[in-house]
Amino acid sequence: MAGSDLRAARRYAQAVFELARESRSEDAWAHDLRQIELLFADPEARDALSSDRVPEEGKHQIIDAALADAQPGARNLARLLVEKGRLESAPSLLACFRDLVDQARGVVTARVTTAVALGDDEQDALRRRLEALTGKRVRLELGVDSEILGGLVVRIGDRLVDGSVRSRLLALKRSLAGEAA
């Protein structure tokens, strides 16, 4: 996504977040934004919504049918995004909105990569440890990469903790190569 598209997504997300906070409907808005994202990702709907051949009223009917259970404000947002030609910004808008909600709720996302999948008890222990370190509630996003050999790699925001066996072996290799030189 181009920089101007991302900036636009952030502006829309901020506006929606402020509306959601006022009405204490952050979760409903997150759901509705996800439905908008799914609608705009559907190839047939996207083609119709971006076509000059489909009249505005026809586009509104598509949105109203697909988002029948959504809040009126969400349907209006979908119409605005169609009108402005910003269908591609829906995923970024949703991600930015979720980030704003998480920030307001004191939640951080920890992207954790391990060599093997963690069990439930290991996940709970890791979450508690990361919450103690950050002072915030932690949501884990887990991934598996056998190339790290063991240990784990954790990224929270712009902080990276690489406790993988692979990185330790590489550091040892560099250290030994430095001593041999």
Protein Blocks (a to p, Z undefined) as FASTA:
>chain_A
ZZklmmmmmmmmmmmmmmmmmnopmmmmmmmmmmmmmmmmpmklmmmmmpcklcfklmmm
mmmmmmmmpcfklmmmmmmmmmnopmmmmmmmmmmmmmmmmmmnopacdddddfbdcdfk
lmmmmmmmmmmmnopacdddddddfknopacdddehjbccdfbfklmmmmmmmmmmmmmZ
Z
